[in-house]
């Protein structure tokens, strides 16, 4: 929770750019949820759980960004040509509540669409989910702190599981790519690149806010300019759109490619198994 006293005054443009990006994020996540839930029928039964998880991820994100935008609008009041703190505060915990649910689910949908053997998928998924929970939990104290040293300390601790996740995705999953159909390997490689690139935006957005905190080392963001607040909120939102909706779209392409590669016998076997569960 960011208290009203720590909120920077914003120009009309600064306030509106954040508000509009939040609106864009809500719309994108909502549309993606509808698409992923309906796209389940376009893939083989084996890959439908991955599409369901993709839909859940963006649906959860849609709800939380709706709440984030509502809190953002309540936290500021317009007057004298600028937006100042209204006294109601801006609740940033919605974003961490979203991440604690959706980031582990992102790991689930990637492992689900790869179709790994249970003895390989289960320990891999366990490691990724635990690391994701630690990354988010350790980052939160620094996010809500108004002290530069505290932000750096918890940010550094959160970086440890963050780097571990990237290591597992980049190194250990490479061993599993050989078992994938040739035309699917490139899509899975793109998935890993998307995760690495988009996730790098999170620590950048996390640190931008530091320039407006007491004791911060002077940087490219002028103190009390509001640019740190705007950069953090916009950076997080854009990263979430790509890492959730964009990533989910890649998962769909992989599921479709794997479905198209199935033989008639494999299709019949999967449909039979799916009917047996009904």
N, C-alpha and C positions, 0 to 999 in steps of 0.2 A: 504494500500500500504506500503510495507516494503522498505524503501529507501536503495540504494546500500551501503551507509556508515554503515548501521547497520547489514549487512549480515556478518555472520561468515565465515572465510575460512574453506573449507571442504577438506578432503582427497578424493582421487578418489573413494574409497569404500563408503564413506558417501554420496557423490553426487549421485553415481550410485544406491545405495539402495533406495534413495528417488525417483529417476527417474524411476526405475523399478517398484516400488510400485504404482506410478502414472499410469504407462503403464498398470499394472495389473488391476487397478481400472477402467480405461477407457474401457478395454476389458470386464470386468465383468459386468459393467453397460450396455454396448451396447448389450451384449448377453442376459442379463436379460430383457431388453426392448423388444427385438424380441420375447422372450419366452412369456412374459406376454401379449403382444398384440395378439399373435396367440392363447394363451390359453383361450381367451374369449369364444371361441366356445365349450370349454370343460366343462363349468359351466352353470348353469341355468341363464336365462335372468336377474333375480333379483340380481345376484351377479356379472354380467358383468361390472357394473360401478366400482366396487372395483378393478377388474383386469385392467381396463383402467387407473385408477389412479395409480396403481402399476407400469404400463408401463411408464406413464408420469414421475413419480418420478425418475426412473432410467435413462430415456432418458435425462432429465434435468441434472442429475448428470453426465452422460457420457459427455455431451457437456462442462460442467464447468470444469471437470477434464482434458479434452483435453486442455482447455485454461490454466488451472493451470500448467500442464506439460510444455506447450509451454513457459509460463512465467518463469518457473523454469530454463529451458534450456537457455533462453535469459539472465537471471540474473547473470549467472556465466560464467567465461572464464577459460580455462585450461592453466596453465603455471607453470613451475618449479616444476612439480610433484604434484600440488594441484589445486583445483578450488577456484578462488577468485572472488569477485564482479566485474561484467563487467561494472557497471555503469548504467545499464538499470532498475534496481530494480526488485523486485519480487512482483507481484500483488496478494495479498492474499484475495482481496475483492471478487474474483470469488467464493471462498468457501462460503462467507457469502451471496452472491447473490443466490447461490444454496440453502443454508439452509432456507433463507427467503421464498423460493418457496416450497421446498420439505418437510420441517418439518411439516407445516400445512397440506400438502397433505397426509403425513403419518397418521395423525390423521383422515383425511377423509376416507382413505381406511380401517382403522380399524373399524370405526363406520359403514361404508357401508356394510362390510361383516358380521357384527353382526346382521343386519336386525332388528334393534330396531324400535319401534314405533316412528312416527315423533315427538310426544310431548316429548319423552325422548331423541331422538337422536339430535334434533336441539339445545336445550340449552347446552347439553353436548359438542357438537362439537364447538359451539360458544366459550365456556370457554376455550377449549383446543387450538383452533386456536389463540385466543387473547393472551393467555399465551405463546404460541410458538413464536409469533411475538415479544413479549416483551423480552423473553429470548435471542433471537438472536440479537435484536436491542441494548440491554443493554450490551451484551458481546463484540460487535465490537469495541467500543472505547478502551477497555483494550487490545484487540488483536493487534491493530496497534500502541499502545503506546510504547515508549521506556523508560518508567518510571515504576519501580516496584510498587510504591504506587498506580499509576493510574490503573495498571493491576489488583491489588488486589481489589481496590474499585469497578470497573465496573464488575469484576468477581463475587464479592459478591452480587452485585445488580442483576446480571443475574441469580444467583443461586436461588433467591426467586421464580420467575416463573418456573424455572427448577424443584424445589422441589414440587411446586404446581401441575405441570403436572404429576409427578410421583405419587403424592397423588391421583389425580383424576383417573389415570389409574389403580392404585392398589386397592383403596378403593371403589370409586363410581362404577367402572365397575364390581366390585365383585357382586354388587346387581343385575346386568343384566345377570350374568352367569347362574343364576337359570332358566332363560327363554330359554336357549340354549339347543339343544339336548345333551344328556349325552356324546356321542362320540366326540362332538365338544368342550365341556368345557375344556378338557385337552389341546387341541390345542390353544384355546384362552388364557389359563393360561400360556402356553409356550410363546405366543406372548408378554404378559405383562412382563414376565421374560426377554425375549430378549431385549425389550425396556429398562428396568431398567439396565440390565448388560451392554449393549452396550453404553447407554447414559452416564454411569459412566466413560467411557473412555474419553469423551469430556472434562470435567473439569480437568482430569489428564493431558491430552495433552496440554490443555490451560495453566496450571501452570508450566509445564516442561520448557517452554521457559523463564520463569522468572529468572532462575539461570544465564542467560547470560545478564541480564539487570543491569544497574547501580543501586546500592543501594539494590540489592537483598540479601536475607538471604542465606548464603552458604548452599548448599544442596548436593544431590548425583551427580548432573551434574556439572563437573568442568567448571569454567567460561572460555569463549572464546574457548571451545573445539569443538564447533559445534554440540555436542550431543543434546543440547536443541532444536536446529532447526530441526535436523533429527528426534528426538523423537516426536516432535509436528506434523510434516508433516506425518510421518508414522502412528502415532497414530490416527490422524484424518481420514486418508484414510482407514485404516482397520475398524475403527468404522463405517464409511459410508458404506462400503461394506456389513457389517453384518446388520446394521440398515435399509438399503434400499433394497438391493438385497435379503439378507437372510430373512428379514421381509416380503418382497413381496412374497417369496416362501411359507412362512407359511400362508399368506393370501390366496394363491392359494389352499393349502391343505385344509384349512377351507371351502373355496367355493366349492371344490370338495366333501368334506364330507357332506356338507349341500345339495348339488345337489343329491347325492346318496340317501339321506334320504327322498327326496320328494316322495310323492305318485304319482301314475299315474294321478290322478285327478289334483293334484297341478301342475304337469309338463304341462299338457294340458292347464291349466288356465294361467300359466306364458307364455307359448309359444303364446297363443292367444293374451295376453296383449302386448307382444313384437311385434307381427305382426301388431297390430292395430296402433303402433307408426311409422311403416315404411311408 
